[in-house]
Amino acid sequence: MSGKVWDELLGQPEAIEQLTRVVENRESGVHHAWLFTGPHGSGRSNLAVSFAAALECESAGCGACQSCRLVVAGAHPDVTLFSTDRVQISIDEVRELVSKASLSTTLGKYRVLIIEDADRMTERTSNVLLKELEEPSENTIWILCAPSVSDLLPTIRSRTRNLNLRLPSTEEVAQLLHQRDGIGLEVARTAARQAQNHVGMARRLATNAEVRNRRSDTIALALGISNLSSAMMAADRFLQLAKKDAEQVSADKDEQEKTALLAAFGFSEGDKLPPSVRSSFKDLEENQKRRQTRLLRDGLDRILTDLESIYRDVLSIQLESGTELYNPESQEEISARAQSGTAEQTIAVLDGISQARARLASNVRDLLVLEALCVKLIFRRSRAN
């Protein structure tokens, strides 16, 4: 049986079963480096945190002990979850992680270092990590998270054990939201579909009217682009929507993280904190400030994901695939685009969205990227429509 730390991980029974066996047999040794791959929303980082909690827990991941709660809250002294607020992971950041790897543990048996978005490492930065993976410190476990194995250097891949994850199904996401969060099943299904099965985004859509309005505005703006002027206006509006979304995510995350950290140490809001734990809360506040740039980039990525959903629907109609549309509420406008163009043209638009992602990752100015993309989205309805 898998422990409670695995309970909210959807659609990954094979990965959970394998990691559970590793934890149960940890006395015979645990591989020192892992690579968790899978599409955005598949739960790579959540799986990594659950694996770390199970390794540190005396009961293999009970989910209730202090060790499990500290790992989940991001406050366990021997578990580091690293995510950068920069476009690329810097060499100094990796050097700092490597220096942590050699430290003795203070509470658990293992020192676990998790790198989110490990694909953001340059070759030079990856080589710093490679030296550590070639000669690993005792009882240190590295977990790298990336979209695919090809996103990392072959030398890094060869020293890791890979687990590939899949996106959970719409029904799996809906059932989780229904059972865990008490969200009505139909509302949960709609949110899961619109979020393209990303659990965190689905929950936000189901529980937050502003997030739903942001998505509706994005879809309406994209479908309303009919000339150069409307393209420029849409690009500017997309950027403002992303900024607003980033601010809201920041506020939500800040509060959730503070609440989780208080609970992990056994405190409630308003309690006076002893000096021994104040540094943990100070570190949390500093990390929250540093991630603002990253949150804007994530907000832009959600805009691009919503745009992708439109043109995947267009392509689905053109190819007569018979699959459920992500945006059935806008079927009339989407069908007009499908009838007025070809599948090759739609694929070119989807390629343009991918190119916009790459340009943002290369630090091209946000507005310039959006303007170039929106020009490609100009739609002039044919006379037949």
Order of alpha helices (4+ residues) and beta strands (2+ residues): alpha-beta-alpha-alpha-beta-alpha-beta-alpha-beta-alpha-beta-alpha-alpha-alpha-alpha-alpha-alpha-alpha-alpha-alpha-alpha
